[in-house]
Amino acid sequence: MTMNDLPNRARSISSLRDFLELLEDAGQAITWSDAVMPEPGVRNIAVAASRDANGAPAIVFDNITGYPGKRLAVGVHGSWDNIALLLGRPKGTTIRELFFEIAGRWGDQEAQISFVPEAQAPVHECRIEQDINLYDVLPVYRINEYDGGFYIGKASVASRDPLDPDNFGKQNVGIYRLQIQGPDSFTLMTIPSHDMGRQIMAAEREGVPLKIAVMLGNHPGLAVFAATPIGYEESEYSYASAMMGAPIRLTKSGNGIDILADSEIVIEAELQLGERELEGPFGEFPGSYSGVRKAPIFKVTAVSHRRDPIFENIYIGRGWTEHDTLIGLHTSAPIYAQLRQSFPEVTAVNALYQHGLTGIISVKNRMAGFAKTVALRALSTPHGVMYLKNLIMVDADVDPFDLNQVMWALSTRTRADDIIVLPNMPAVPIDPSAVVPGKGHRLIIDATSYLPPDPVGEAHLVTPPTGDEIDALSKRIREMQLGALS
């Protein structure tokens, strides 16, 4: 595969299998054929791979003890090289370059949606409607050692607004953690600010059905948008198509939901109105176990799958993990797009860390105190409402993706009175630092330069030499270093 082939190969992706083939051709996917125990074997291998956030490969297990004939994929979005290949960019593309690549494709204006008849959709090759047993269908295991049960960690759950079911824009696709509670039931953990949370509340308030389709092993472009905070009436399918520059193939599930035609597995289910089951604990993205809570329960009504399906799951825990590379840039890009609608002075957003619990925003300061105004707007974005706990504001001459530069700004441009603490704000319930789950403080640190009428003024900065000569010298030094080792 040549560099010139990459954009076309990426645009031709329509399924998980297509992407795994591309990754394998690029040396970014391996098959683990040695016998492996679901626990702790799968977990240990996933953790070992995730140590290399830049170049970790996807891993496909085809010899899982206790699950003969089953296949499992982990780490599909587990490195920046894999994300680069998904976008048709070469391995080694920097995080900053990937951010601006995604930001440049942001939106749903160029979406292409094609519908495939159910009889022709690969996801409907096999169907189970009687004696459903998820333990037979999926090679499930505890993602972390002290999880409260078997979890599905990378499901894209499709649902319709129960009060406006014919509105395509109000069809949500989101990644939610699912704990299997029995052969044909599972709990789904969500919060009121999530689209699914809104739909569950509406269905129970009005006493109307809420049907969902749980898609497993999906188009890798849709997977990132299922984890992306976009507007309630915006379609994840449309955004995924626009980003990929190619059509997204949909079909109908047996319970009437629009689903990916090429998914590996789809589980159809219905909310059991007013019923709850204990859920958790679960090793979550902050790197700690969430507690045990009562969560809505869903009854499985049918399962469809491709022949010889691949179950895709994720390792999640204390970073760096696939969770961080899956959602990091797709958390940063929507905040960037939303902020620039009001403040075109925003130059970049880094919300890579723990689902954006800490964010770094660079901005061209328009006036004294301007960065704080931008920070307050960031807290009102769909993601910022619950997740942006700590915000660091830096000047446009500071790269928010270069932590050395960020630390320089914090060290030289921050004063104690440039810090704002906002008490008793909404917060993600699984933040381990929260005194009360769901409510906490927000911190804004203004590490931007000083503008009038501030009496300090800007320091006379040292400007190190840059340009082609410095680049050439760096290259020569590296070549001399490598030559000395040979």
KAGIMO-V803745 format. One line per field, one symbol per residue. ss: DSSP state (2 for helix, 1 for strand, 0 for the rest). burial: 1 if it has 24 or more other ideal C-beta (glycine too) atoms within 12 Angstrom, else 0. A space follows every 50 residues. Layout:
BEGIN
ss=???
burial=???
END
This chain:
BEGIN
ss=00222222222000022222222220001111000102222222222222 00000001111001000000111100000222222200000000222222 22220000000011100222022201110000022220000000000000 11000111110000000222111110011111001111000000222222 22222200001111110002222222000000000222222222000111 11000001110000111111111111111001100000110011111111 11111000011100000000022222222222222222222200011111 11122201111110000002222222220000000000011111100000 00222222222220022211111111000000000100111111111000 000000000000000002222222222222222220
burial=00000110111011111111111101011101000101101110111011 00111111111101001001111111111111111111111010110111 11101111001010010100111110110001011011111111001111 11111111111100100111111111111110011111111011111111 11100000111111111111111111111101011111111111111111 11111111111111111111110000101111111111110010111111 11111100111111111011111111111111111111110010111111 11111111111111100011111111111011111111111111111111 10001100110011000101010011111111010000011111111111 000000000000000000000000000000000000
END
